[in-house]
Amino acid sequence: MEKLIYEHSQRAPDSTVVEDKILSLSYPELLAEAAHLARTLGEVASAVRLSGDTCVPIEPSLPKSRVIMLLGGIHVRRIFVDQEDTAN
């Protein structure tokens, strides 16, 4: 999938690849966001592995009931949030 996205980005770099009511991303923007997320997740994953714990990413836009259901199935000892999402 990654190869396909990269190939499309080379053929039509200014095309919109992701669009919703809030956001629109071109291929270069999508690839930049993906690279940033990969670096961030890599840093967090390394720290989690070193601690001997498990990381369970949860999308902050999920309904509260879904988050409660997800967290109810695991033994949560710590929660880390992105500073931008703390208001939600």
PEWOJO-V903565 format. One record per residue. D_FIRST is the distance of its C-alpha to the first C-alpha in Angstrom with 1 decimal. Layout:
d_first
D_FIRST
D_FIRST
//
This chain:
d_first
0.0
3.8
5.4
5.1
6.3
8.7
9.9
10.7
12.4
14.5
15.7
16.6
16.8
19.3
17.5
17.2
13.7
15.0
18.5
20.9
24.6
24.4
21.8
20.1
17.5
16.8
13.8
15.9
17.0
13.6
12.7
16.2
16.1
12.9
14.8
18.0
16.7
15.3
18.8
20.6
18.9
19.6
23.2
23.7
22.2
24.5
27.5
26.8
26.6
29.8
31.5
30.8
29.2
26.0
23.8
22.9
21.1
22.4
21.4
24.7
24.5
24.9
28.4
30.9
31.5
27.9
28.1
31.4
30.2
27.3
29.7
32.4
30.6
30.5
33.2
32.4
34.2
32.6
30.6
29.0
28.1
26.9
30.2
28.8
28.4
31.9
33.6
31.6
//
